[in-house]
Amino acid sequence: MNQKRMVWADVVRVVAMFLVVVVHVVVAVVGKWQRIPSSWWWAGNVYGSVAHVCVPWLVMLSGGLLLPKRESYKEFFGKRVMRVVRPWFFWSLVYLLWKVYEGDFVPGVSWLKLWWQTFMGNFWLLPVLVGLYLLTPLLRQWLRVARARDVIYALGLWWLVAVVNPFVVRFSQVGRLVGLIPTLEHLGYYLLGYVIVVDGWGKKWWRMSGVVAVIGVVAVSVVTFRLTGFKGGFDEWFWDYVSVGIVVASVAGLVWLKGWVEKHGDGWNNGVVEGVERLSKLTLSIYFVHIWVLEVAREMFGVGELRFHPAVSIPVISGLVFGGSWVLVEIMRRVRGLGWWVV
């Protein structure tokens, strides 16, 4: 049972990281509203709507795997948090040097401030995850005594404040009900991961969850199209990671993918399972390096999402960037003294 769980978790992590790459690739397409053929724009819209489940999947996966564990504070922060902070610190320095090389250096701004902007800005997902990690020891204690209704109540509050609140603000004259920092905005996903993994929520309906996920993606695509038309330029509001459509597509999609791997994973040979596990361990480093690989591919090799139909170019370029990032990380991790910082 544990092996099954780890296989599905590795698959989710790898797929989610590939979708992170897709999110950054589609930007070059959807931003060309009415400047490219309609079918080209729609390809970017659909791919982007699918790909935006990536961050919710990563957050739910972290919650599902970390919240059930029993660890001391020393073990948790030494083993979990530092594993994220160490490469985060290293890659922020790499990107700082890259900015200086590119001439993206504002006169009068201190190196420390520029590094901090790079540290916190280039990898916005990391402050969210680290913030959730800091809450994890407290959440573990609460979940041990919380009843099912307590968890449902907490998720209901998150849905109201993080998901419904922005919807009301967008389509009414009512002001923002409450402000949230990104960590708290994603807290519901973290708890949902626990519910899905530990309580097996949705396990009996994993096939139906796939249908619900498709409906969610279709809704996100259509609403994004309509909002973009009203605005006269690309409107990414419904692509927000806590928008109603993305929440539905993300949760249902994760339940489906988990159920599918648990059902069919036993038939995979050991080579496939080990390969997915090995790649899964490198996904954080791929996250850090893929932005640079994409920029290099565009600037030095002339790679462009609009050179041919985005229905083909987006997955091809995303695959090349993901694969190139993987190869680069594999090389760097084998360099003595560097691998410890990279992975």
C-alpha positions in Angstrom: 0.0 0.0 0.0 2.9 2.3 0.9 4.6 1.6 -2.4 1.4 2.4 -4.3 1.1 5.7 -2.5 4.7 6.7 -3.3 4.3 5.8 -7.0 1.2 8.0 -7.3 2.9 10.8 -5.4 6.0 10.6 -7.7 3.8 10.7 -10.8 1.8 13.7 -9.5 5.0 15.5 -8.6 6.5 14.9 -12.1 3.3 15.8 -14.0 2.8 18.9 -11.9 6.3 20.1 -12.6 5.9 19.6 -16.3 2.7 21.7 -16.1 4.7 24.4 -14.4 6.8 24.6 -17.5 3.7 24.7 -19.7 2.3 27.6 -17.6 5.4 29.7 -18.5 5.4 28.6 -22.2 1.7 29.5 -22.9 2.2 33.1 -21.7 3.8 34.0 -25.1 0.6 32.7 -26.8 -2.4 33.9 -24.8 -0.9 37.4 -24.6 -1.4 37.8 -28.3 -5.2 38.1 -28.2 -6.5 39.1 -31.6 -3.0 39.3 -33.0 -2.9 35.6 -33.9 -5.5 33.3 -35.4 -8.3 32.3 -33.1 -7.4 28.6 -33.1 -3.8 29.5 -32.0 -5.0 31.6 -29.1 -7.5 28.9 -28.1 -4.7 26.3 -28.0 -2.8 28.4 -25.5 -6.0 29.1 -23.5 -6.8 25.3 -23.2 -3.2 24.3 -22.4 -3.0 27.1 -19.8 -6.3 26.2 -18.2 -5.1 22.6 -17.8 -1.6 23.5 -16.6 -2.8 25.8 -13.8 -3.6 22.8 -11.7 0.1 22.5 -11.1 0.5 24.6 -8.0 -2.6 23.2 -6.3 -1.3 19.7 -7.0 2.1 20.5 -5.5 0.6 22.1 -2.4 -2.0 19.3 -1.9 0.7 16.7 -2.4 2.9 18.4 0.3 -0.1 18.4 2.7 -1.0 14.8 2.0 2.5 13.6 2.6 3.7 15.8 5.4 0.7 16.4 7.7 0.2 12.7 8.7 3.9 12.3 9.7 5.1 12.4 13.3 8.4 14.2 13.6 10.2 16.3 16.2 10.7 20.0 15.4 14.4 19.4 14.9 13.9 16.5 12.5 11.2 18.3 10.6 13.0 21.6 10.1 16.4 19.9 9.5 15.0 17.3 7.1 12.1 19.0 5.3 12.6 22.8 5.4 16.3 22.9 4.7 15.9 20.6 1.8 13.9 23.4 0.1 15.7 26.5 1.5 19.2 25.3 0.5 18.7 25.0 -3.3 16.4 28.0 -3.1 19.3 30.1 -1.7 21.7 28.7 -4.3 19.5 29.3 -7.3 18.6 32.8 -6.2 22.3 33.6 -6.4 22.6 32.1 -9.8 19.6 34.1 -11.1 21.1 37.3 -9.5 24.3 36.8 -11.5 22.2 36.1 -14.6 20.4 39.4 -14.1 23.7 41.2 -13.8 25.0 39.5 -16.9 21.9 40.5 -18.8 22.2 44.1 -17.6 19.0 43.9 -15.5 20.6 45.8 -12.7 19.0 49.1 -11.4 21.7 51.7 -10.4 21.6 52.6 -6.8 19.9 49.3 -5.7 22.1 47.4 -3.3 23.2 43.9 -4.1 21.4 42.6 -0.9 18.1 44.2 -2.0 18.4 42.8 -5.6 19.2 39.4 -4.2 16.2 39.5 -1.8 13.9 40.6 -4.7 15.3 37.6 -6.7 15.0 35.3 -3.7 11.3 36.2 -3.0 10.1 37.2 -6.5 11.5 34.7 -9.0 10.3 31.7 -7.1 7.0 32.9 -5.5 5.9 29.3 -4.8 8.7 28.7 -2.4 7.6 31.3 0.2 4.2 29.8 0.0 5.5 26.3 0.6 7.9 27.3 3.3 5.1 29.3 5.0 2.9 26.1 5.0 5.9 24.1 6.3 6.2 26.5 9.2 2.6 25.9 10.1 2.9 22.1 9.7 3.9 21.2 13.3 0.8 23.1 14.6 -1.5 21.7 12.0 -0.4 18.1 12.8 -1.3 18.6 16.4 -4.7 20.1 15.5 -5.5 17.3 13.0 -4.8 14.6 15.7 -7.7 15.9 17.8 -9.9 17.5 15.1 -13.2 15.9 14.2 -14.3 15.5 10.6 -16.7 18.4 11.0 -13.8 20.6 12.3 -11.8 20.0 9.1 -14.9 20.6 7.0 -15.5 23.8 8.8 -11.9 25.0 8.3 -12.1 24.1 4.6 -15.4 25.9 4.4 -13.9 29.1 5.8 -11.0 28.8 3.3 -13.5 28.4 0.4 -15.4 31.5 1.6 -12.4 33.7 2.2 -9.9 32.6 -0.5 -12.2 31.4 -3.3 -15.6 33.1 -3.0 -14.3 36.5 -1.7 -12.3 37.4 -4.9 -15.3 36.3 -7.0 -17.6 38.6 -5.1 -15.2 41.5 -5.4 -14.7 41.0 -9.1 -18.4 41.0 -10.0 -20.0 43.3 -7.5 -19.5 46.7 -5.9 -18.6 45.1 -2.5 -15.1 45.7 -1.3 -12.7 43.0 -0.4 -13.9 41.2 2.6 -10.6 40.2 3.9 -6.9 40.3 2.8 -4.9 37.1 2.8 -1.2 36.5 2.4 -0.4 33.8 -0.3 0.4 31.2 2.3 -3.1 31.3 3.9 -4.7 31.5 0.4 -3.2 28.0 -0.3 -3.8 26.6 3.2 -7.0 25.0 2.1 -5.2 23.0 -0.6 -2.7 21.9 2.1 -5.6 20.5 4.2 -7.3 19.0 1.2 -4.2 17.0 0.5 -4.4 15.6 3.9 -8.1 14.7 3.5 -7.5 13.1 0.1 -4.5 11.0 1.2 -5.3 10.1 4.8 -9.1 10.0 4.7 -9.2 8.6 1.1 -11.7 11.3 0.1 -13.1 10.7 -3.3 -11.4 7.3 -3.7 -14.6 5.5 -4.6 -15.4 8.1 -7.3 -12.0 8.6 -8.9 -13.3 7.8 -12.4 -16.1 10.4 -12.0 -13.5 12.8 -10.7 -11.9 12.8 -14.1 -15.1 13.9 -15.7 -15.5 16.7 -13.1 -11.9 17.8 -13.8 -12.6 18.1 -17.5 -15.7 20.1 -16.8 -13.6 22.4 -14.5 -11.0 22.9 -17.3 -13.7 23.7 -19.9 -15.3 26.2 -17.5 -11.9 27.9 -16.9 -11.2 28.1 -20.7 -14.7 29.5 -21.5 -14.8 32.1 -18.7 -11.2 33.2 -19.6 -12.2 33.6 -23.2 -15.3 35.6 -22.2 -13.4 37.9 -19.8 -10.6 38.4 -22.3 -13.2 39.4 -24.9 -14.8 41.9 -22.6 -11.5 43.4 -21.6 -10.1 43.5 -25.1 -6.9 41.9 -24.0 -5.9 38.8 -22.1 -7.6 38.5 -18.7 -6.0 35.8 -16.5 -8.2 36.4 -13.5 -9.9 33.0 -13.8 -6.5 31.3 -14.1 -5.8 32.3 -10.5 -4.8 29.3 -8.5 -7.7 29.8 -6.0 -10.3 30.6 -8.6 -13.5 28.5 -8.4 -12.7 26.7 -11.7 -9.1 25.9 -10.9 -10.1 24.6 -7.4 -12.6 22.2 -8.9 -10.3 21.1 -11.7 -7.3 20.7 -9.3 -9.0 18.7 -6.6 -11.0 16.4 -9.0 -7.9 16.0 -11.2 -5.7 15.0 -8.3 -8.3 12.4 -7.1 -8.5 11.0 -10.6 -4.7 10.8 -11.2 -4.1 9.2 -7.8 -6.9 6.7 -8.4 -5.6 5.8 -11.9 -2.0 5.2 -10.7 -3.1 3.2 -7.7 -5.2 1.0 -10.1 -2.7 0.6 -12.9 0.6 1.2 -11.1 1.0 -2.5 -10.1 1.4 -3.4 -13.8 4.4 -1.1 -14.3 7.8 -2.7 -14.4 10.4 -1.8 -11.8 12.4 0.3 -14.3 9.5 2.6 -14.9 8.8 3.0 -11.2 12.4 3.7 -10.4 12.7 6.1 -13.2 9.7 8.1 -12.1 11.0 8.1 -8.5 14.4 9.3 -9.6 12.9 12.1 -11.7 10.5 13.0 -8.9 13.5 13.7 -6.6 14.8 16.2 -9.1 11.6 18.2 -9.7 12.5 21.0 -7.2 15.8 21.6 -9.0 14.0 21.5 -12.3 11.6 24.1 -11.0 14.5 26.4 -10.2 16.4 26.0 -13.5 13.6 25.7 -16.1 13.0 29.5 -16.3 16.7 30.0 -17.3 16.6 27.2 -19.8 13.5 28.6 -21.4 15.1 32.1 -21.6 18.2 30.7 -23.2 16.2 28.6 -25.7 14.3 31.7 -26.8 17.3 34.2 -26.9 20.1 32.0 -28.1 18.4 29.3 -30.2 15.4 31.3 -31.4 12.8 28.9 -30.0 9.4 30.4 -30.3 5.9 29.3 -29.4 4.5 31.0 -32.5 6.8 29.6 -35.2 4.1 26.9 -35.8 0.6 26.1 -34.4 0.7 26.3 -30.6 -1.3 23.1 -30.3 2.0 21.4 -31.3 4.6 24.0 -30.3 3.5 24.3 -26.6 3.9 20.7 -25.7 7.0 20.3 -27.8 8.8 23.4 -26.3 7.6 22.4 -22.8 9.0 18.9 -23.3 12.3 20.3 -24.6 12.6 22.7 -21.7 11.7 20.1 -19.1 14.1 17.6 -20.6 16.9 20.2 -20.9 16.4 21.2 -17.3 16.5 17.6 -16.2 19.7 17.0 -18.1 21.3 20.1 -16.7 20.3 19.2 -13.1 21.7 15.7 -13.6 25.0 17.1 -14.7 25.2 19.7 -12.0 24.3 17.2 -9.2 27.3 15.1 -10.2 29.8 17.9 -9.8 31.7 17.5 -6.5 30.7 20.2 -4.0 27.8 21.5 -6.2 25.3 18.6 -6.0 24.6 19.3 -2.3 23.4 22.8 -3.2 21.6 21.9 -6.4 19.3 19.1 -5.2 
